[in-house]
Amino acid sequence: MRTIVVYSSRTGNTKKVGEAIAAALPEGTRAVSVQQVPADLADYDCVFLGFWIDRGQADKDAANLLPKLMNKHVALFATLGADPRSPHAAESLEKAAQLLPEGKKPAGKFICQGAVDPKVIEMMYKMFPKGHVHGQSAERDALHAEAAKHPDEADLAAARAFAKKTMEDIGRGKV
């Protein structure tokens, strides 16, 4: 089965996760940036597509690619600055899945926390007043500090486990 990992990464978080996923897949599986998608992408049996969450959805580059993925199997993975167990994280992954071609369901989904681009934090703090959910506060600063620690080795191990399980599920015909 020909498999490839494609990722869109602003700060390097999603690239790290994509490389961890590729390392857990059959030997020779490539991890490439969405800007380097090979012309023969349709020839792959399985595409793992990764992206960073931008305002509750897949970033623009990944969002543009999702509707074009007619491959037999597509698995999604993402990074975001918020808690990956939050409703926001689940909703963000679901919104991305809805961009797949009609009738196509992801073979698997994975999300983990990642550092937020400091420029984005600065922009948000300028845009939103203190007291706003996205405005500067001690709580918000603590959330950004926690996100800056990710993806960590536990996140990357979970990404590798996700890749292995997804391939096992595909092999068993579960997806």
N, C-alpha and C positions, 0 to 999 in steps of 0.2 A: 504494500500500500504506500503510495507516494504521499508524503506528509510534509507540510511547511508551516513555519510560524511566521506570521506577519504582525508587526507592531507599529503603533504610532506613539511616540514618546516625546514629551516636552522637556522633562527634567532628567530623564534617564531611568526613572522608576519602572516604567512599563518595558523598557528595553531589558533591564535586569531580569524581570519576571519572564519575559519572552525567551531569554537565553537559558534560564533555568528550565523552562518547559521543553525547549529544544533538546537540552541535555538528557531529559528523561524519555525522549522519543527514540525511535529507531536510529541507529548510527547513520550519520550523514544528513540528518534533518537540519535544514538551514533555518536560521532566524534572520529575517530581513526587515528593514524599515518599510513602512507603507510607501515611501517614495521610491523604493527599489523593488517593487513588486515585479516579478518576472512576467514576461509576455505570455508564458505558458501556464499561468496560474490555473486556468481551467483544467489542465491535465492532472492536477493534484486531486487525490481521493479525499484528502482531509486537510483543511486549513484551520489552524488555530489563529484567530485574529484578536490582537490585544490593543487596548486604547486607554487613554486617560479620560476621566470623567470631567466634562466641562458643562457647568450649569445643569447638572442632572441628566446628561446624556453623553453618548460617545462623542469624542472630539470630531471636528469637521472632516479631517482626512479619513478617519475610520468610518464615519457616517456616510461618506460618499462611496466607500468601497463595499459596505455591507449589502446593499441591494443588488450588487453585481455578483455575489458569491453563489454561484449555481453548483458548486462542488457537492459531491455526495454527502460529505460530512463537514460541518463547520462548528468549531468550539470557540467560545468567547471567553476572554479574560480581560480584566481591567484593574486600574489603580485609581484611588481617589484619596483626597485629604481627610475625609470623614471616617467615622467608624465603619468598617466593612460589614458589621453585623446590623447596621441601622436600616430602617425602612428606606431611607434615601438611597443607600447602596443597592438594595434589591430592586427598587424602582428604576434606578439608572441602568442596571443590567437588562431589565425587562424592556425598557425603551429601546435599547440597542438591538435586542433580539427581534423586536417588531420591525426593524429596518431590513431584516433578511427578506429574500424573495418570498412572495406569497406561498404559504403552506410549509415553508422550511422552518424547522425547529432546531435550536442548537444541540449539538451532541453532548455538550457540557458547558457549564458556566463557572467562572472563578473570579473573585474580586479580593483585593487586599489593599491595605492602606499604603500610601506613598506620600513623600514630602510634597508640600505645596510650593510652587515657584515663588520665591520671595517677592518678585515683581508683582505677582497676582495679589499677594497679601498686602503689599503697599498700596496697590490700586484700590483694593476693597476698603482698606482703612480710610483712604481719602474719599471714596465714593459714599460710604455709609457712615452715619454719625454714631458716636458712642451710644450704646443702648439698643441699637439695631442688631438683629441676630448676626449680621455679618460685620458689624462695626467692632472697633478695637475694645477689648475688655480683658481682664485677667483670665477669664475662662477661655476666651478665644485664643489668647496668646498660648495658654497651656495646651489647647487642642493642636495648634500649629507646631508646638515643640514636640508633642508626641508623634505627630505625623512625620516630622523630620527624621525620626528614628527608623522609618520604614521605606522600602521593604527590607526587613531584616532576615536573618538566616531561617528563622521559623516560617516566615512568609514564603521564602524561596523553596523550602522543603515542602510546604503545603502546595505550592504551584507544581512542583515535580510530581507529587502524589496525585494531584488533579489530572495531570497529563497521562500518567500511567492508568488511572481508573477510566478516563475517557476512552483510551485506546482499548482497554479490556472490554468496556461496554460495547464499543463498536465491533470488536471481534466476536462478542457473544450475540450480536444482533439486537442488543437492547435499544439502540438508537438508529 
